[in-house]
Structure formats: C-alpha cells, structure tokens
Amino acid sequence: MENKFVKPRPQFPKKAVITSGMPYGNKLIHFGHLGMILRADVFARFLRDRIGKDNVIYVSGTDCYGSPAVEAFRKLQEEGKYKGQTLLDFVTQMHDKQKEILDKFEISFNFYGGSAIGRAGQIHEELSEWFIKTLHQNGMVSKHSSYQFYDKKHKCLLNGRQVIGKCPIDNCQSEKGYADECDLGHQYLPQDLIDPISALSGDKPELVKIENLYFDLEKCTDLLKEWISSIEKNSDTPQFMVKEIKEFFKKPEIYIKKEYFEEFNKIQNLLPPFTELERGDKAPKTIVFDNLEDREKACEILASKGIRYRTGKTLTPFRLTGNISWGVPCPTIDGISGQTFYVWPESLWAPITFTKTYLEAKGFDDEEWKKYWADPDAQVYQFLGEDNLYFYGPAQQAIWLYTQGKNPVLKPEKGQLQLTKINPIKSILYMNKKASSSGSIKPPMAIEFLEHYTAEQIRMHFLAMNLANNNVSLSPKAFDKDDTSDDIDPVVKEGNLLTNVYNRILRTVFYSTQTHFDGILPKSSIDASTMEECSKVILNVERFMYDKKFHQVYNALDVFIRNINKYWVKEINNCVTEEKLGHLTANTMQMIFVANALLHPIAPSGTENVADYIGFNKDLCFNWENIFGKYESVLDKSRGGTIKELKPKEDFFKRHQSQLDELAKKMNE
C-alpha cells in the first residue's frame, strides 16, 4: 500500500540483533536497568512482528567479571555470608535471580547469559582472545606503563572499585570517582583522580607503574569523526548522543581555577607547549595541548606544584588488560603475560558471545552469527544508558572498525563486523533526584514495583517516558510516603489506556456481539475511511518505532484507541437495524485488530488474550504482512468467526490487586 502519511517508509534490516545494557554480577535489577531493558524488549517484539520472529535475536546477560563483583563478594564474606562459596557461585546465583525478575516483566530474551557462566563463558574466552590478537595484528594494541593504586597497609594493588575519590573531568556531577572512571562513565587516568582513598584501609593509596595493554583509541579520532558525521542527520540518531560523543574529539585540555592563576603563571614555562583559550572574567583558565602525552606531563608538573586542576574530555588509550584475578584470561601479547581483560572491552563483545551461544544451542554452525553481526543486510541495535556512551560509541565502534585490518572503512564488506546502531536513553531520575547504587540515593529494585503495579502498567509507563530527549522522573505514588493527595499515580496513568479505555471498547463490542449476533462476528463491509485511519496509525507507529521515539508510539496509540471508543459512542444511536449494527461492529473490529497488533510489543500477554477471545490466528494477526488487510483474513477458520464468551465485568487488562483493594476501600467509605 502506498504510504500517504509518512514518506518514505523506513527500511528495516533482513535480520537484527537487539542488545541491552548488562547488569553487573553483584546486583539485582533496579529501575534504571528497566529503562533500557523494557525499551529493548518492546523494540525486539516489534521487529519480530515486523520482519519475522526467526530473523530477530534479543540477547543480554550478566556482566560477571570486574571489580564490582569482587568488591561485593569480599564485603559479603567479611559479613560471614557466602562462606565456602566461590565468586563464580556468587555471580551465577545473582544471574539466576536477575533472569527470574526480568521474566516477571515479560522480557522476551532469546538468550540471557553470563560472561563467565557455562558454555557462554567458554565461548567468551575464545572470542576475547580473537579480538585482542586481531587488534594487535592490525597494529592497534600497544604496551604502556600506567599508574595503578597500591595499598601499603594491605600490600596489594587495588582494583577499580577499591579506590574512591572525585572525578577530575570538568563539570562532572558524579558522586563517586573510582580508579579510572566515575559512576557516570567518564574515563580518566588514575593519576588524575582527585583525593583517592583505599576502600580496604581508608588510607590514601600510592601510585605505582604497571604495564598493561591498550587499544590506541586516540589514533582513531579522524575516523570516528567521519562515523559520527555519517549518522548525525539520520532520523533515528539522538542529537544529545551526537553532542556528547563529539566532546571526546576535542584536543586534550586542562582547566585551572582563578585562585591558582598566580601560581600557574610562575611555572607555566615548565609545561609542554600549549595554547590558552580566551575566557570570561570568572571562567577557569583553559589550556589546550596537541597530544595526550603533553597534557599528562603538564598534569604531573601541576600536581607536583600543588596546583589543582580539572581535565577535559578527550580520547585516551583504552585499557584492554589488568591484573585483577577475576577476569577473562588474556593471551601473552608483546611479553605481557598472566593478565586478564579489563571488564569494559570484553563486555562490549559479550553480546556477540551470547548470540553465538544461542545459535549454537539451536543447532547452527559456527559461522551463523555473522549473518547477524557481519552482514550489511543485518543490523545490531544496542540500548544503553547515557553514561555508557563513551564505551559503546567511540571505543566500541573503533574496535569493531579495526578488526577489518590496518585501513578500515566505515561500510565494511560482508563478513566483517558492521557498525551498530546505538540507542541511548537519558537519565531516569527517582522522585526528581539522581539515584544510583553507589550514591546516597539508592534506586528501588525492580521487583519492588510488582508489589504495587502490574508488569503491563510498568511497561506502558516506561514506554511513554520521553527518554530519547530528556531526563525523566520516575515518581511512583506507592513509594512516596509524603503524597496524601487524590491525584492519579503517575505510574498507572498510561496503563489506564489499557485498563480503562481499551477494556471498555472491547467489553462493549463483545457484549454487543453476544447479545445481538449470538457471539458470531457479523459479516459486513468496512468503510474506506476506517481503513485509511488504520493505515495512518500503522505507518506513524512504524516510523516512531524505527526512530525509537517510544513516547510518540504511546501518544499515537492513545489517540487511536480513544477514537475507537468515540466512534462507537457516536454511531451506536444510529444503529436502528441489525444490518447497521453489524456494519458498526465490523468497522470497530477492524480498528481493534490494528490497535491490538500495534499494542502487542508493549502488552504482549493482554493482547494475545484479546486475540484468543476474538478468534484471531496468533501467527497471522500480529504479523505485519497482514496488518494492512482486513481483520477477517486473520480469523482462525476453525472458529468460524465465533468469539469466546466474555462474562460480566471481566477485563482483558487488569489492575494490580493492591489498586483494586484501595478502590474498594474508597467506595466503602
């Protein structure tokens, strides 16, 4: 059908992988994880309906390795928990709990694995070795002596989460800076961390030089600039993402506050060559260097003279290895042996691991994964938080590019890793405040929400958040002890479209069909205006889904479903004959068929229940090959158009029992 409403129609890939940010192996699922995972799930379900379920794989899993798990396990052992168990036991148990919780929110993973667990763990080690050997062969892995923190009291090197200080990146709002990254994802060198403290002893740790392997990310600036320019104008590229990534392409900068100007002027001749930018009267002094090496020399000199400074965002060598024992073993490269992979690089290719593990379990050969990750006709969609843009943006894209060879191109040939589509979300605040597991305001756990809301209500609410453009506050009334108003709970507002509006028209049509047509859908023509209205919402939702503007998907469905109700109310009084009522029913059922198909990725259980009651063939009614057709074409022929009996006051989409109890209480008062 020619698109009269949205031109041109978006082009979807032949095959797709969807990934979502991986929860660490030391924690359960909190509401921030849901923000990424639910959106990824809705998109995965949409693509299954749109391009065929056999062409879509949704993978994620537990990020098992790294210092967060080590530190959490250490503290639990100190408290007398997990005695006799291993770190692998700990993360495996956490992985199982994560999966159990996500199942309750109807997350439709094809595979939810663990980077250290089972067959996925084995494949992950093999894949990690392939990556570093390939990157080294292509001239992008270097050996560098870098600083690492050392606790004299405990006589040990400290891993990332065992050092706590302040982030040195200018204007950073994080509450905690760790050894080489803060809790907002900013990367920096350990020697730049402000006021470091050892989590083991509480003392200030020393800095010692350790040799590690690095990916030469700073050499990729020009290629990455070309990449961001190539996607900047795409309708599905968030502009905040472009802006944030471009900040990393600046030359290395240092910012010095006004109170240190006099001391700086005395020693500036000791610094490597720099350029000073113009500034306002109250602005810090900004000095710019041609390369990172010169900036780091300047930082050492400033620190030795007691001059405090902040550094700007820039591309730095991306650490690939470390000496933490809990990690993927790294092969010997350039004489560096006995090390493990730093958790961030190996977590970037973990979704490939999970894809390979899933396809192997389905009986495919070793090369099947390339049809999803290494084919221009396929696409990988990655859903993540804004604070991880550095890793999935500059770092991952550059690593992927340099698996091609020493002279990579932005559009790789078939058989080479293709660049992914990054779908970041802005921050989800809690009661209008920033919450994090490592901060002063702790995020509620996902499972707590199910004590007050249904999974469908949560799915609808998170989908309607405009996280593609703005930070959004999650303000559940059930968790706000100070809220005594009669205002509607924000978390149930969008869900009311299902529990109130959609339920109402469904019940009306069902009861009418049972009363007037003995439960058999009447055969009648469908108006061209109805088909046109259905086409319009289908095409709009398709475009909004393609652009990942999920709040617009909700808005389009909200208008459409409310209009179905208005249409019935307006026309029912004119139905003085059975023929006219049958015509109204057919038109309404056509709109219900479309609404149900478009709602399917968001509210899968409820819409499948609706399809079962109406008598839709579930293999046909959600398949976009049929969505522009008439509802009669997807009816199960064995049912003969007979709907299931709907009993009085029965709902397809239900409220949470606690909400029903509260409503009953108010009615009795």
Buried (B, 14 or more C-beta within 10 A) or exposed (E): EEBEBBEEBBEBBBBBBBBBBBBBBBBBBBBBBBBBBBBBBBBBBBBBBBBBBEBBBBBBBBBBBBBBBBBBBBEBBEEEEBEEBEBBEBBBEBBBBBBEBBEBBBBBBBBBBBBBBEEBBEBBBEBBBBBBEBBBEBEBBBEEEBBBBBBEEBEBBBBBBBBBBBBBBBEBEBBBBBBBBBBBBBBBBBBBBEEBBBBBBEEBBBBEEBBBBBBBBBBBBEBBEEBBEEBBEEEBBBEBBBEBBBEBBEBBBBBBBEEBEEBBEEEBEEBBEBEEEEEEEEEBBBBBBEEBEBBBBBBEBBEEEEBBBBBBBBBBBBBBBBBBEBBBEBBEBEEBEEBBBBBBBBBBBBBBBBBBBBBBEEEEEEEBBBBBBBBEEBBBBBBBBBBBBBBBBBBBBBBBBBBBBEEBEBEBEEEBBBBBBBBBBBBBBBBEEBBBBBBEEEBBBBBBBBEBBBBBBBBBBBBBBBBBEEBBBBBBBBBEEEBEEEEEBBBBBBBBBBBBBBBBBBBBBBEBBBEBBEBBBBEBEBEEEBBEBBBBBBBBBBBBBBBBBBBBBBBBBBEBBBBBBEBBEEBBEEBEEEEBBBBBBBBBBBBBBBBBBBBBBBBBEBBBBBBBBBBBBBEBBBBBEBBEBBBBEBBBEEBEBBBBEBEEEEBBBBBBEEBEEBEEEEEEE
